[in-house]
Each structure stands twice: as structure tokens, then as C-alpha cells.
Amino acid sequence: MAQVILVEDNKVLNDLISINLTSYLNVDVIHRKNAQEALGLLSILPNIDLIITTAKVMDEPTAEILSHHIASNKLDTGLIVLGSSEKPTNDFTINIANPKDWEAVVHGSARILGINEDIIARKPIPDYAPLPIRYLLNLDSVNCDVFIRIKKSPTEYQFIKRIHNGDTFSKESIMRYTEQGLENFYIDKDAYKNFTIFLSNRLVEKMDSPKMEITQRIQIMGESYEIAINEISRLGFNSETIQLTESIIQNMVNNFQKSPEMSNLLHKVINSETQLLFQRCHMTSVVASEMVNNLKLTDPQAHNKIAYASFFHDIMLADYEGFSKINSAEELDKANLNDDDREMVLNHAREAAVIIRKLPDTPLGTDEIIMNHHGTFNGVGFSNSIEKLSDLSKVFIIAHNFVLHLILFKEKGGEPRPITEELYKRYPGPEVAVIIKALERTLKKKTK
């Protein structure tokens, strides 16, 4: 069986490529986080047949490092680079511009591995759909049979039923699978839609329970946010994703309104075991909502608009956590991204605004806040000239900057710097100064 190293920091793409490589080519996929980990494995297993890698992992020129190692050591290892449209400079590399084009990845892999593509064409579509294990963490029963996948032979997989339709189970029993390194369960592909309905209903039930303590509610909201974003990317808006999204957003608003101290709520969110993107989304909503109160803005939909904008503003970067931290043209240049990734960062505000327009009953003007959240009118690139934007857009930009600063301080440690002085310099002008002063009052205010 051919052995393939996969280096891809986007979890959704990682799953997509892995599942299709194993399903169509019956290869052994070995996951590594970066070039250094891949090189460590190559030192032990120099006869790896193929490496599939993203062009860069954060600041590491991953593909370049691996290509140099293969060439300098004269290895018989093929290389597929995802997210590069450049012409290969050697005969062992295939570049694939669109990293989401899994079919191109499968066909390119087949060509390098010497697998007849007629075999791929005859391969039946798998009967089972992968289901991330985290989807079951807030359930105690399921409405369908759940399987794990094991290798039956070098060319076949077997699906073993682990949970029967209607069985009850504990969170601890599900966690044991993750501790063993399992990432996905599998369910019958025809049962997937009904399962998402079931999952959405259960998560909404839990989030909306009046008896739930705030810390536990934040945890479930964070896990639900990850599921909602993943399913919106996969299926778009349907009744289930809309229901889940609206429940999370309403709970963000409710958490703010019911918390006597903003700082206490922020502390609970930033210290929860939830994804960075959810923490930023919830905290931005909280800080911006408090600023709206301090400014005494009269828009009756202000808090809802802020919550919706917080949920969706970085949805296009949900699979690229590092990119979502880029907050200026200078930071974008320093990130040294390839052309496709650079375009994705430059256009993510505009594309997120397009997405939210498809969501029914979104408060009017929410798309404008999302479009403006890096300071531009058209949602492309970054600008510090925000005087002419709406008050809510300016509030969101200042709150967004503060929360990014707070998250970076948490990650790097050390003494926090006063963020407001930096904001006055970055966003000059009397109208923006009023907004920044509202942030200062917000930070000084201990109780509502």
C-alpha cells in the first residue's frame, strides 16, 4: 500500500482530502502539521511515495522546504503543492491552484503513484459520510446508526457499528474515541440530513435552557458555532443551519444583557475551551454592544446587527485561523501569502457580506457592518479612513480591534499595552474619537 504524507493546517480540507484519497486510491495517509514534522518522518521512512502539502503553514515555506529536501536527497517521492499556480521547477512536483479541488488531488496522486485512472472512474461513491466526532459531544443519543471505519485489507475498509439508532451514551464515552486518535465517525450518507436536523434541535434545546449556567452555555455555544460554520460551508443555509445560527446569535445577545459585568463575561468567554474564532466573535459582540449603550445609539436593532455581524464577519476565514488575525495592509504584506491566500484575505469582508444577504430575516444594514469591518466601503482590503462610515460600522471596527489586541495578549503573554492610544493614532478624526472614548468608558465601567 502506498504511503502518503499530508501536511494541511485547514482541518476541513485535511478531512476532505484524506477521506477521498483513502476511498478512491486505498493509500495510507499519514498526517503531519508542518515541514519539520514531515522531515522527521522522512528520516525514519525515506521511501514515502508522495507528500501532499499546502504551500505554507503560517510563516513556514512548507512546500519549498520539502521540495528542497526531496531534490537534495534524490528521493523517489512525489510532491503535490496545494494553493500554488506557479509552474513546477522540477519533474516530481504537481501544483494545484485550488486546494479545495479534491478531484484534482486524487487524479494527481494517481498519476504520481502509477494508479490507473480507470480504477478511479469505476470506484463506487462511498455509502458512508464522515461525521466529526465533536458533533456527538453534546448529544446523549442519536437518530441513526453510527460506525467507525477500519482497514479490512490493503485495498478495503470495513464499517463497524458502534452506536445503534436510539442508543444512549455519555460524553466521556465519545471522548475516549478522540483520545485514541479517531477524528471521524461515519453514518449512512442518506441519513446525514435527518441527523443534522436532529443535532440542530438538540443543540438549540440545550442553549435555550433557562436552567443552564453561563459557563456551560458558552461552551455549548462555542461547539455549536463550529458545527454551524462547518455546515454552512458544506450545505449553505437550510432550516437546520438557520435555526442553529439564530439560536447562537440570540444567546450572544442574551448573555450580554444578563451579565452585570462586561469584564466578567469576557473573562468567561476568553477562558472557555472553545475555538479562537468563536471567542473573538462573542467578545466583539459583547464589547460593541456595551459601546452602543455608552453612546446611547437609538437604533432598536443595534444589538442584533452587532451580534449577526460578529458571527459572520470572518466566516470566509473560518478554516484559516491565522489569516483571521491579519488586521492591516502591513500585516498582510508581512504574512507573505501566496496569491490565492492573499486574495482570500483581501476579499473576505465582501464575500461574507454576500453570504449574509442570503440569510432570511437578517437585520437590515448588517451586511454593511461586515463589509466595512476592515475600514473599506467595498469590503476589499484595509483602510484607516473610517470617518465617513456609519456609527455602527465604526463601533464594530473599534471593538474588533480591541478584541484582537486582547486575544494576542492572551496568546503572547507579557504586560498589556493601552490599546486606545494606538487606536487614536490609527483612526484620526473627531467622529472616530467619540467612538474610541466610548470604548474607554466601556473599559472603565465595572457594572451596568
N, C-alpha and C positions, 0 to 999 in steps of 0.2 A: 504494500500500500504506500502510495506517495505521501511524503510529509511536507506540509506547507506551514510556514510561519506567517501569522497575520499580525501586523502592527497597525492598529487603528484605534485612536482615542475616542472616536464617536461611538458610543455604545450601541445606538440603533443600527448604524452601518455595520458595526462589528457583528451583531447578531444576524443581520440580513445576509452578509457575505458568507459567514460561517455556515449558516443553515443551507444555503444554496450550493456551496462547494461540497459539503458532505452529502447532500441529497443527490446531486447530479454527477459528481465525479468520484464519490466514495474515497475522499482523501482524508488524511489525519491532519486536522487543523490545530496548530499549537499557538496560543495567544501570548504575545509579549507587548509590554507597554511602550517601549521605545527602542532606539537603535542599540543602546548599551545592553539591554536585556537580550535582544536578538543576537548580538555578537557573543554574549556569554553562552548562549545555547549552541551557536555555531562552533565554538571552541570545543564543545563536547560532541556535537553531531555535525561534522563538517559536510556530510553528504545530504543535507536538506535539499529537496528538489526545487522548491520555489519559495520566495518571500514576496508577500503582498503587503505593501506599506503605504500609508499616507505620506505625502511629500514632506510634511513637517509635523512633529509633535511639539506643540508650544514653540519654543525658540530653537529647538534642535533640528538641524537639517538632516532628518532621518534618512530619506532616500539617498542623499548624497553620501552619507557615511556608509550605508550598506552597499551601495554601488562600488565605492572605492575598495571596500573590504573584499568583495567578490572578485573584482578585477585584479587587485594586488596579490591575492592568494590563489588566483587561477582556479576558482571553484566552478563546478558544473551546476551552479544554482541560478535559476531564472529569477527575474525581478519584475514585478508589476507595481507601478507607481500610480497611486490614486490622486487625482486632483492636479495633474500636470498635463498641459497641452503641448509641451515642447517636444521637438524631435529627439528621440533617443540618440545618445552619442556612442552606444555600443550595441552589440548584437544579442545581448542577453536580457535587454530591458524592453518592456512594453509600457507605454504611458497611456493612461485612461483619464481624459479630462473630467468627466462627470463621475465622481466617486459613488453616486447612487445607482449607477448603471450596472447592476449586479450581473445582468446577462453578458455584458462585455467582459466582466471579470471572469465569469465561468468559461466563456469561449477562449479568452486569452490564456487562462490557466490550462485549458485542454490542449491548446496549441503547444505551450511550453512543455507540458507533461507527456505529449505524444499520444493523447487520448483521441480516438476517432470521434469527430463531432456528430456522426450519425447515431452514436450511442446516446448522446445528449438529446437529440431530437426524438428518439424512441422512449426516453425516460418518462414514465408517468409522473404527473404532478402529485406531490405528496398529499396523502389523505389527512394528514395531521397538521395543525397550525401551532407554532410555538407560542407559549404563554409565559411571559416573565414571571418568575417565582414571586416577586414582590406584589403581584396582583392579588395573591391569596392571603397576604399578611393581615388584612383587616376583615377577613371572612372566617366564619366557623363552619360553613357548609358550602356546597356548590350544586349547580343545577345540571351538571353533566359529568361524565367520566373524565378523569384526569390521568395522564400517562407520563412515564419517564421513557427516555429513549436510550437503548443500549446497543452496542455492536454485537450482532449475531455472528457475523463472519467478516472477512476483509472487505466484502462488497455489499453487505446487507445490514440493516438496522432492524431491531425489534422493539415494539412499543409495549411496555408492561404497565398494566393498570395499577395505579397506586391509590387513587381515591375514587370511590364509586359515587354515582349520582345520588345526592341526598345524604351521604356520609357526613358526620360531624368531625371536626379536628381542631387542634389548638394551634395558636401562633408558634408555640415552641416546636411543634412537630414539623411545621413548614420551615422554620429557621434551621433545623437540622440538615435539610437538603442544601441550603446555602453554605453551611459550614463544611459540607462535603465537596463544595466546588460546583454544584449544579446551578445553572443560570436560568434554564427554561423547563417548565412542564410542557406537555402537549395535549391538545384536545382535538376532537374531530373538527375539521375545518368548517363543516356545516353547522356546528354548534356555536361558532365563535360569536355571531351576532346576538344570539339569545344569552350567551354568557355575559357580554358587555352590558346588556340591559340589566341582568341580574346584579352584576358588580356595581353598576352605577346606582341602582336603587338602594343597595345595602350601604354604600359609602355615604350617600345623601342622608339616609336614615341616621347613621352614626353622627355625622357632622351637625345635623339639625336637632340632635337630642338635647333637651334643656338641662338634663342632669349631668352632662359631660363637663369635666373640669377643663379649664382653659389650656393647660399644658398638653393634655391628651388631645384636645380638639385641634390644636396647632399641628401636632404630629400627624393626625389623620388628614388634615387639610394639605399638608406637605406631600404625603404619599398620594393623595387624590390628585393633586396638581400635576405630579409626574405622570400619572396614568392619563389624565385629561389631555395634557400636551402631546403625549405619545399617540393617543388615539385620534386626536385632531390631525396630526401629521399623517397618520395611516389612513384614516377614513373620511377626514373632513368633518363638517358639522352634521350631526344627526341628532335624533331626540335624546340619545344617551349622553353624548358629549356635551350637548347644550345644557341638559339637566345638571350634570356634574359641574360644569363650568360656573353656572349661575349659583349653585349652592356654595362653591368655594368663595366666589366674589361676595355673596351676601354675608358669609361668615367673616370675611375680612372686614367688612363694614361694621358688623355687629361686635366683633372683638374690640374695635376701636371705640365704639360708642359705649361699651360696657366696662371699659378699663379706666379706673380713676386716675392712673398714672401712665403717661405715654412711655416713660423710660422703663417702667416695669414690663410693659408689653413688648417693647423692643428687645429687652433682655431675654424674655422667654422665647421670642422668635429666633434670635441670633444664636441661642444656645440649644435650640431643638436639634434633633437628629434628622434634619431634613436637608434637601438639596439647596445649594447656594442660590440657584435661580428663584426658588420659592421664597427663601428668606429675603432676598432683595425685593421681590415683588410685594410681599406682605409689608415689609418695613417701609418701602416707598409709599405705599398706600396709607400707612399709619401717620408718617411724618407729614405728607402732603395734606392729609385730612385735618391734622392739627393746625397746619398753617392756614388752611381755608377758614377755620374757626377764628384764628387770631386776626385775619384780615377782614373778617365779617363779610365775606363774599355772599351775595344774595341768591346765587343760582341754586334752586332747590335740588337739582340733580348733581351738584358738585361732587359730593362724596361718592356717588355711584360712578360718575365719569372717571374719577381718580382711580377707583378700585378696578374698573374694567381696563383702563389704560395700563395700570400696574401689572395686571395679569398677562396682557398680550404684547406689551411693548417690545420684548426681546424674544418673542416666540420663534422667529426665524433663526435664532442663535441657540435654541434650547439644546441642541446636540453638540454645541461648541462652547463650553463653559468659559474657556479662556478668552474667546473672542468677545464675549459679552462684557468683559471688563474694560475694553477699549473705549475711551471716552473723549478722544480728541484726535485731530488730524495728525498731530505729532506722535501720539501713542500708536496710531495706525502705521505710520512710517517706520517707527522703531520695531514694530512686530514683524516686519519683513515677510509679509504673507505672499503666497503665490497669487497670480492674477484672479483666479476664481474666488479664493477666500477673501481677497481684498474687496472684490465686487459685492460679495455677500454681506460683508460688514458695512460697506458704504450704503447699500440699499435696504438694509434690514428694517429700518423705520417705515419706509414707504410700503414695503411688502406686507409688514404687519398691519398697517392701516388698511390695505386692500383686504386682508383676511377678515378683520373685524367687521367690515361693512357687510359681510355675508352672514353675520350672526344676527338673528332676528331680535328686535326689541332692545338693541344696544342704545344707551342714551345718546341723543344727537350731539355731535361735537367730539365724541370720544376719539374718533379716527384722527381728528386734527391734533389732539394732545399727543397721540402716538407718533404721528407724522413729524411733529415739532420737537420730539424729546431729546434730540441732539442739537437743537438750535436752528435747524433749517426749515424753510416753509414747505419744501417739496419732499422732505424725508430722505434726502440723499446727502451723505457726508456730515460734516460737523461745522458749527458756526458759534461764535461767541456774541454775535449781534442779535440779541433776543428782545430788544425793547419793543418792537412792533408786534410781537406775538401776543396772544390772548393772555389774560391774567392766569387762567388755569394752566395753560402751557408753561408759563414762567414758573408757577408754583411747582409743577411737576419736575421741571428741569432742575431747580434748586434742591428739591427733596431727593431726586435721583442722584445728584452729585454728592449730597451729604451721606446717603446710604452707601454709595460706592466707597467713599472715604472710610466709613465705619467698618465695612467688610474687609477692606485692605488692611486696616489697623489690626483687626482681629487675626488676620492671616499672618501678618509680619511681626506683630508684637511691638514693643517699644512704647515710647511716650506719644500719645495722640497730639497732632498739631491742630491749632484752631482753624477750622475749615472756613469760617465766614470771611476771614481776611483774604484768603485765596479767592473766594467767590466774588468779593467786591472788585478785585483786580481783573478777574477773568471776564466778568459781566458788568462793565461800567454803565452808568446811566442812572438817572434818578428813579425811574419807574421800577427797575430791577432792584435798586437799593431798598425800596419799600418791601419787596418780596423777601430779600435777604434778612432784613430787620425782623420780619415775621418769623423766619427760621430761628433767629437769635432769641426772640421771645419764647418760641416753642421749646428751645433747649433749656431756657432758664426756668420755665414753668414746671413746677413739680406736680401739681394736681389740676384737674379740670374744674 
